[in-house]
Amino acid sequence: FSLSLRELGSCLLEKTALNDDEDT
């Protein structure tokens, strides 16, 4: 479970970074 959560967080972080890049 911990690993899954970590993976999800990484995916979310990447998505956020991508969104931020697009917004800029």
C-alpha positions in Angstrom: 0.0 0.0 0.0 2.8 2.4 1.0 4.5 1.8 -2.4 1.2 2.4 -4.3 0.6 5.6 -2.4 4.2 6.7 -3.2 3.7 5.9 -6.9 0.4 7.8 -6.9 2.1 10.8 -5.3 4.9 10.7 -7.9 2.3 10.6 -10.7 0.3 13.4 -9.2 3.5 15.5 -8.8 4.4 14.9 -12.4 0.9 15.9 -13.5 1.1 19.0 -11.4 4.5 19.9 -12.8 3.2 19.4 -16.4 0.2 21.6 -15.6 2.4 24.2 -14.1 4.6 24.2 -17.2 1.5 24.6 -19.4 0.2 27.4 -17.3 3.4 29.3 -17.4 
